[in-house]
Amino acid sequence: MVTAALEVQRTAKVIGASLEAAPVVHVRDAEVMAALRSVDFAELCITSGLQLTADPMPGEAFRLPDVPGVGVVFELAEGQKCLRCWQILPDVGSHAHPGTCQRCTDVLG
């Protein structure tokens, strides 16, 4: 679902890469929500962020007929691009290693 929603934005030239996105995924089913929360869903979808919510799905949410109860609202990732992992995050540039996010700063030591 997320990949398909991002492809719509890529085709429209809103984004060039999935790491430019931080989508909001609306999930109606509690069991599906629990399964999605058990993994790093942003990493799995190759986005800079991803929010899961049980809030009602807005009308503009991307939906697929064969995946009922799930909708994706596209959002641009906020912040700067990390020079190491390429994620766009608000904390980039505020750590010991210039131009990196917290995770990459921790890895670099």
N, C-alpha and C positions, 0 to 999 in steps of 0.2 A: 504494500500500500504506500509506504513512504517513498520508495523508489519511483513508483508510478507518479505520485504527486510531484516529486521533484523533477521528473522528466518533463512534465507540463511546463514548469517554470524554466527549465533549461531550453526547451523548444521556443519559448517566448522571449528568450535572451535576457531573462531577469537574473539568472545565475549562470555561471559557467561551470561550476563544480559543486558537488553536493556539500562540501565543507563550508560553503557560503550560507548554508541553511541551518535553522534551528526550529524545526517544525513542532507543532502542537498536535498530539495524537489523542483524539477523543475515543474512549473505549467504554461501551455500555456494560459489557459482561465482566463481572468481578473476577471470575476465574481467568479470563484472558488477560485482564489487567495484572493480576498476580503473576502470571507467567511472564509477561513483558517486563515487569519490575525486577524479575530475578536475573536479568542479564543487563549488560551495559548496552542499552538499545541504541543510544547515539553512536557508539562505536560500531555496532553491528550494521547500522544504516549509513555509516561513513558521513555523519553530519557533525557540526561543531557543537551542537546541543540538541536536546529533544525533550520535550515535556509530555508526560503522560497525564491525562486527566479523565475523570469520570463526569465532568461537566457535560451538559447537553450539547449536542453537536450543532454548531451554527450552520446556517443555510449555505454558506460559501465553502464548507468543508468538502474536500475531495473524497469521493466515495467510489467503491467498486461494487457492482451488483452481487458478486459472489462472496463478498465479505461484509455481511450485515452487522450493524452495530459498531462499526469503526469508521472514523473519518479523520482526515488530515488537513490541518490548516497550515499553510505555508507561512513561515516567518523568516526574515533574514537574520543571520547570526550577527550579534553586536560585539564590537571590540575591534582589535587589530589581529592580523594574521601572525601566528607564531612562526618564527623562522625555522624551527626544527620540525614540528609536527603538522604545520600548515592549518591548524584549527584556528578559527576566529573566535577569540575569547576576550572578555573585558579586562582580565588581569595581565595581558601581554604587555611587557615593558616595565612592569613594576617589581621585578625580581633581580637577583644578583647577576644573572646572565641577561644582558640586554636583548630585547626582542623575543623573549621566550615566555611561555606560560608557566604556571607553578609546577605542573607535572614534569615538563621538560627540564626546568631548573633543578628539580629534585634528582632527576636521572643524571644530569651533568655534574651534580655535586658541588 
